[in-house]
Amino acid sequence: MKVFFYGLFMDKDLLLAKGLVPSFSQKAWVDNYALKIGERASLVNEAGARSYGVVMTLEQTQVTELYADDGVKEYQPENLTVVYQDGTEEDVICYNLPTHLIRGTNRAYAEKLLDVTTRLGFPDEFLAHVRSFV
């Protein structure tokens, strides 16, 4: 299944360290969703916003296992339409934390995410948004 990752899971090395090997990996974005960082990252509906991430293909069992961990077990799957760099669109799954559960701050998480998003070469305005959580 294709999953849009926008937090630390978009770091392929992190997934490989967990024994997960994506068969597809490509940068993409979603419109009308803003990245929020509380204890972890989540996307929330926001008109005019754009958030960047990576679409990866994993087996359903691997995705279920990934989101069974304590830190992310409250995330819920939803269908989103992503746009790839070449302009093509695709419906994929994205796991988000329900907005009423977004709380706290996590500077260390935000710093790691800034490192990942910088290495992935996302646009400066998105990097500035991530940096605002550091």
LUMMIDREN-58484 format. One record per residue: residue number from 1; residue in one letter; x, y, z of N, C-alpha, C in turn. Coordinates in Angstrom, 2 decimals. Layout:
LUMMIDREN-58484
(NUM a (X Y Z) (X Y Z) (X Y Z))
...
//
This chain:
LUMMIDREN-58484
(1 m (0.83 -1.18 0.00) (0.00 0.00 0.00) (0.88 1.25 0.00))
(2 k (0.40 2.31 -0.62) (1.16 3.56 -0.66) (0.71 4.45 0.50))
(3 v (1.72 4.93 1.24) (1.48 5.75 2.41) (2.26 7.05 2.28))
(4 f (1.60 8.17 2.59) (2.26 9.48 2.61) (2.78 9.71 4.01))
(5 f (4.11 9.77 4.14) (4.76 10.07 5.41) (5.21 11.52 5.40))
(6 y (5.00 12.23 6.51) (5.36 13.64 6.62) (6.17 13.93 7.88))
(7 g (6.35 12.92 8.71) (7.14 13.06 9.94) (8.44 12.30 9.79))
(8 l (8.97 11.82 10.89) (10.26 11.14 10.84) (10.22 9.84 10.05))
(9 f (9.03 9.26 9.86) (8.95 8.02 9.07) (9.30 8.24 7.60))
(10 m (9.37 9.50 7.14) (9.78 9.71 5.74) (11.29 9.53 5.57))
(11 d (12.00 9.31 6.66) (13.42 9.00 6.62) (13.55 7.50 6.34))
(12 k (13.92 7.18 5.11) (14.01 5.77 4.69) (14.95 4.97 5.59))
(13 d (16.03 5.58 6.07) (16.96 4.88 6.95) (16.30 4.46 8.26))
(14 l (15.39 5.30 8.77) (14.66 4.95 9.99) (13.79 3.72 9.76))
(15 l (13.12 3.67 8.60) (12.29 2.50 8.29) (13.15 1.26 8.10))
(16 l (14.28 1.41 7.43) (15.18 0.27 7.23) (15.68 -0.26 8.57))
(17 a (15.95 0.63 9.51) (16.39 0.22 10.85) (15.31 -0.56 11.59))
(18 k (14.05 -0.33 11.21) (12.93 -1.06 11.81) (12.63 -2.35 11.03))
(19 g (13.45 -2.63 10.01) (13.25 -3.84 9.22) (12.23 -3.70 8.11))
(20 l (11.86 -2.45 7.78) (10.88 -2.20 6.74) (11.59 -1.70 5.49))
(21 v (11.28 -2.32 4.36) (11.94 -1.96 3.10) (10.88 -1.50 2.10))
(22 p (10.72 -0.18 1.93) (9.75 0.32 0.96) (10.13 -0.09 -0.47))
(23 s (9.14 -0.46 -1.27) (9.41 -0.83 -2.65) (9.28 0.38 -3.58))
(24 f (8.83 1.50 -3.05) (8.66 2.73 -3.82) (8.86 3.88 -2.86))
(25 s (9.50 4.95 -3.31) (9.71 6.11 -2.47) (9.83 7.34 -3.37))
(26 q (8.93 8.30 -3.18) (8.97 9.49 -4.01) (8.43 10.68 -3.23))
(27 k (9.09 11.84 -3.38) (8.64 13.06 -2.71) (7.32 13.53 -3.31))
(28 a (6.50 14.14 -2.43) (5.20 14.64 -2.86) (4.74 15.71 -1.88))
(29 w (3.59 16.31 -2.16) (2.99 17.25 -1.22) (1.48 17.07 -1.22))
(30 v (0.86 17.60 -0.17) (-0.59 17.64 -0.07) (-0.99 19.09 0.15))
(31 d (-2.03 19.50 -0.53) (-2.54 20.86 -0.37) (-3.66 20.88 0.67))
(32 n (-3.82 22.03 1.28) (-4.85 22.29 2.29) (-4.67 21.49 3.58))
(33 y (-3.42 21.12 3.85) (-3.05 20.50 5.12) (-1.79 21.19 5.63))
(34 a (-1.80 21.53 6.91) (-0.64 22.17 7.53) (0.01 21.19 8.49))
(35 l (1.33 21.20 8.52) (2.08 20.40 9.46) (2.04 21.06 10.83))
(36 k (1.71 20.27 11.84) (1.75 20.72 13.24) (2.66 19.77 13.99))
(37 i (3.43 20.30 14.92) (4.28 19.45 15.73) (3.94 19.70 17.19))
(38 g (3.41 18.66 17.82) (3.19 18.66 19.26) (4.24 17.72 19.83))
(39 e (3.79 16.65 20.44) (4.74 15.63 20.87) (5.34 14.92 19.66))
(40 r (4.55 14.82 18.59) (4.98 14.28 17.29) (4.32 15.12 16.22))
(41 a (4.56 14.78 14.96) (3.99 15.54 13.85) (2.59 15.03 13.50))
(42 s (1.79 15.93 12.96) (0.48 15.59 12.43) (0.12 16.61 11.36))
(43 l (-0.81 16.25 10.51) (-1.34 17.18 9.52) (-2.74 17.57 9.94))
(44 v (-3.07 18.85 9.77) (-4.42 19.33 10.07) (-4.94 20.09 8.86))
(45 n (-6.24 20.01 8.65) (-6.87 20.74 7.56) (-6.65 22.23 7.73))
(46 e (-6.15 22.87 6.69) (-5.96 24.32 6.71) (-5.97 24.81 5.27))
(47 a (-6.98 25.59 4.93) (-7.11 26.09 3.56) (-5.87 26.86 3.16))
(48 g (-5.38 26.58 1.97) (-4.23 27.27 1.42) (-2.87 26.75 1.86))
(49 a (-2.85 25.85 2.82) (-1.57 25.30 3.31) (-1.06 24.23 2.35))
(50 r (0.23 23.95 2.44) (0.85 22.86 1.67) (1.88 22.20 2.57))
(51 s (1.83 20.88 2.64) (2.80 20.13 3.42) (3.49 19.11 2.53))
(52 y (4.77 18.93 2.79) (5.60 18.05 1.98) (5.91 16.76 2.74))
(53 g (6.15 15.71 1.96) (6.51 14.44 2.55) (6.97 13.47 1.48))
(54 v (6.92 12.18 1.83) (7.38 11.13 0.93) (6.33 10.03 0.89))
(55 v (5.98 9.61 -0.31) (5.09 8.47 -0.49) (5.95 7.23 -0.61))
(56 m (5.64 6.23 0.20) (6.36 4.96 0.16) (5.36 3.82 0.07))
(57 t (5.78 2.76 -0.60) (4.96 1.57 -0.67) (5.50 0.53 0.30))
(58 l (4.61 0.09 1.20) (4.92 -0.95 2.17) (3.78 -1.96 2.18))
(59 e (4.05 -3.14 2.69) (2.99 -4.14 2.86) (2.05 -3.66 3.96))
(60 q (0.77 -4.01 3.83) (-0.22 -3.62 4.84) (0.20 -4.07 6.23))
(61 t (0.75 -5.28 6.34) (1.17 -5.78 7.65) (2.30 -4.93 8.23))
(62 q (3.19 -4.43 7.38) (4.28 -3.57 7.85) (3.74 -2.24 8.37))
(63 v (2.76 -1.68 7.67) (2.17 -0.41 8.09) (1.44 -0.60 9.42))
(64 t (0.70 -1.69 9.53) (-0.01 -1.99 10.78) (0.98 -2.12 11.93))
(65 e (2.08 -2.80 11.69) (3.12 -2.97 12.71) (3.76 -1.63 13.08))
(66 l (4.03 -0.81 12.08) (4.65 0.49 12.31) (3.78 1.36 13.21))
(67 y (2.47 1.37 12.96) (1.57 2.23 13.73) (1.00 1.54 14.97))
(68 a (1.56 0.41 15.34) (1.19 -0.25 16.59) (2.05 0.23 17.75))
(69 d (3.17 0.89 17.46) (4.06 1.40 18.51) (3.32 2.41 19.39))
(70 d (3.68 2.45 20.66) (3.01 3.33 21.62) (2.94 4.79 21.18))
(71 g (4.01 5.32 20.63) (4.05 6.73 20.26) (3.14 7.13 19.12))
(72 v (2.69 6.15 18.32) (1.87 6.48 17.14) (0.59 5.66 17.03))
(73 k (0.25 4.90 18.06) (-0.91 4.02 17.96) (-2.24 4.77 17.87))
(74 e (-2.26 6.06 18.24) (-3.51 6.82 18.16) (-3.71 7.46 16.79))
(75 y (-2.74 7.33 15.91) (-2.86 7.87 14.56) (-3.90 7.06 13.78))
(76 q (-4.69 7.77 12.98) (-5.77 7.15 12.21) (-5.51 7.30 10.72))
(77 p (-5.79 6.24 9.93) (-5.60 6.35 8.48) (-6.70 7.19 7.84))
(78 e (-6.31 7.94 6.82) (-7.27 8.65 6.01) (-6.75 8.71 4.59))
(79 n (-7.66 8.87 3.66) (-7.29 8.98 2.25) (-6.96 10.43 1.93))
(80 l (-5.85 10.62 1.24) (-5.43 11.95 0.79) (-4.99 11.86 -0.66))
(81 t (-5.08 12.97 -1.34) (-4.55 13.06 -2.71) (-3.23 13.80 -2.64))
(82 v (-2.17 13.14 -3.08) (-0.85 13.76 -3.11) (-0.54 14.22 -4.52))
(83 v (0.39 15.16 -4.61) (0.88 15.64 -5.90) (2.38 15.36 -5.92))
(84 y (2.82 14.65 -6.96) (4.24 14.38 -7.12) (4.91 15.55 -7.83))
(85 q (6.23 15.56 -7.82) (6.98 16.67 -8.41) (6.70 16.86 -9.90))
(86 d (6.29 15.79 -10.60) (5.99 15.93 -12.02) (4.56 16.39 -12.27))
(87 g (3.81 16.67 -11.19) (2.44 17.17 -11.31) (1.36 16.11 -11.29))
(88 t (1.74 14.84 -11.36) (0.72 13.79 -11.30) (0.17 13.67 -9.88))
(89 e (-1.08 13.27 -9.80) (-1.75 13.11 -8.52) (-2.08 11.65 -8.28))
(90 e (-2.17 11.28 -7.00) (-2.51 9.91 -6.64) (-3.17 9.90 -5.27))
(91 d (-4.19 9.06 -5.11) (-4.81 8.87 -3.81) (-4.01 7.85 -3.03))
(92 v (-3.64 8.20 -1.80) (-2.83 7.34 -0.94) (-3.41 7.40 0.47))
(93 i (-2.85 6.59 1.34) (-3.21 6.59 2.76) (-2.24 7.49 3.51))
(94 c (-2.76 8.18 4.51) (-1.93 9.01 5.38) (-2.44 8.81 6.80))
(95 y (-1.52 8.63 7.73) (-1.90 8.46 9.13) (-1.75 9.79 9.86))
(96 n (-2.84 10.23 10.50) (-2.85 11.50 11.21) (-3.36 11.31 12.63))
(97 l (-2.85 12.14 13.49) (-3.33 12.17 14.86) (-4.59 13.04 14.89))
(98 p (-5.68 12.57 15.47) (-6.87 13.43 15.57) (-6.50 14.76 16.24))
(99 t (-7.04 15.85 15.74) (-6.63 17.18 16.19) (-6.79 17.37 17.69))
(100 h (-7.79 16.76 18.29) (-7.98 16.97 19.74) (-6.89 16.27 20.57))
(101 l (-6.07 15.44 19.91) (-4.97 14.77 20.62) (-3.61 15.44 20.39))
(102 i (-3.57 16.48 19.56) (-2.32 17.19 19.33) (-2.07 18.09 20.53))
(103 r (-0.97 17.83 21.22) (-0.68 18.62 22.43) (0.83 18.62 22.69))
(104 g (1.23 19.55 23.52) (2.62 19.61 23.93) (3.53 20.15 22.84))
(105 t (4.80 20.09 23.12) (5.83 20.47 22.17) (6.97 19.47 22.30))
(106 n (7.75 19.35 21.27) (8.86 18.42 21.30) (9.97 18.98 20.42))
(107 r (10.79 19.81 21.03) (11.87 20.48 20.29) (12.82 19.47 19.65))
(108 a (13.15 18.40 20.36) (14.09 17.40 19.81) (13.50 16.75 18.56))
(109 y (12.20 16.45 18.60) (11.54 15.87 17.42) (11.59 16.88 16.26))
(110 a (11.26 18.13 16.55) (11.26 19.17 15.50) (12.65 19.33 14.89))
(111 e (13.70 19.25 15.71) (15.06 19.36 15.19) (15.39 18.20 14.26))
(112 k (15.00 16.98 14.65) (15.23 15.81 13.79) (14.46 15.95 12.49))
(113 l (13.21 16.44 12.59) (12.40 16.60 11.38) (12.99 17.67 10.48))
(114 l (13.52 18.73 11.05) (14.16 19.76 10.25) (15.36 19.18 9.50))
(115 d (16.12 18.32 10.15) (17.25 17.67 9.49) (16.77 16.81 8.31))
(116 v (15.73 16.02 8.53) (15.20 15.15 7.47) (14.67 15.97 6.30))
(117 t (13.86 16.99 6.60) (13.27 17.79 5.52) (14.33 18.57 4.75))
(118 t (15.39 18.98 5.45) (16.49 19.67 4.77) (17.22 18.71 3.84))
(119 r (17.52 17.50 4.34) (18.21 16.51 3.50) (17.38 16.14 2.28))
(120 l (16.05 16.14 2.43) (15.17 15.79 1.30) (15.03 16.94 0.30))
(121 g (15.51 18.11 0.68) (15.50 19.24 -0.26) (14.14 19.88 -0.46))
(122 f (13.33 19.91 0.58) (12.02 20.55 0.46) (12.19 22.06 0.36))
(123 p (11.17 22.75 -0.16) (11.27 24.20 -0.37) (11.56 24.98 0.91))
(124 d (12.23 26.12 0.74) (12.64 26.96 1.86) (11.47 27.37 2.75))
(125 e (10.32 27.70 2.14) (9.19 28.14 2.96) (8.67 27.02 3.86))
(126 f (8.75 25.78 3.39) (8.34 24.66 4.22) (9.37 24.42 5.33))
(127 l (10.66 24.52 4.99) (11.71 24.38 6.00) (11.56 25.45 7.09))
(128 a (11.20 26.68 6.69) (11.00 27.74 7.67) (9.83 27.39 8.60))
(129 h (8.79 26.77 8.04) (7.64 26.35 8.86) (8.08 25.30 9.88))
(130 v (8.85 24.31 9.43) (9.34 23.28 10.36) (10.23 23.92 11.40))
(131 r (11.09 24.83 10.99) (12.00 25.51 11.90) (11.24 26.27 12.99))
(132 s (10.02 26.72 12.70) (9.24 27.49 13.69) (8.89 26.65 14.92))
(133 f (9.01 25.33 14.83) (8.70 24.45 15.96) (9.94 24.14 16.80))
(134 v (11.11 24.57 16.32) (12.37 24.26 17.02) (12.60 25.25 18.16))
//
